């Protein structure tokens, strides 16, 4: 089997597996919540008919745990499904090993594609996790960008035109996201990182933008320091805000 076909098969298997896991988590969480709310057990707890004060306390605790577990599983499942949808959109745009790397990120990491913070050009990929936010630019291998001496050019319908350095572009997009998030309605400060994905080892990282290969994406994400103020609820709010700013095809 050709390498491209093997990669596409692996992409599909990873996405299907992730979708099954996400759907299973969401359905399990929904079942927990429905059972806790709509069963006769919930009625007995609500009316105090649970076998005395001790039994009532135990019943209430069990009911609360069931609701919390259901909500947690439902949230985890929907977040995983959102990440799979983002990976599918990325694959439809341009099949790449980056798709596998993004789809294999931990469950507490979310990926949004084509994010438009307060207008302007879309940002290709924005990753949300316990570390805060990472703006990801992929130079790719489609020949749309080339280096000419110390300068860069982008291919357009009118030919090759000068463009900014890809690291500067990623850093500016990170500044756009940082300003958008930290001057909005959120009540906490967000750390924002910038990274460029490329196989060109001659491109050196800058003080404000990392440079890694596609294979290094999971390790780079895992190495980002956790933001102490980023609890589960805040991460969920942040992911919802960023997914809500994605450009629709």
Secondary structure by P-SEA (a helix, b strand, c coil): ccaaaaaaaaaaaaaaaaaaaaaaaaaaaaaaaaaacccaaaaaaaacccccaaaaaaaaaaaaaaaaaaaaaaaaaaaaaaaaaaaaaaaaacccaaaaaaaaccccbbbbccccccccccccbbbbccccbbbbbbbcccccccccccbbbbbccccbbbbccaaaaaaaaaaaaaaaaaaccccbbbbbbbbbbcccccccccccbbbbcccaaaaaaaaccccccccaaaaaaaaaaaaaacccc
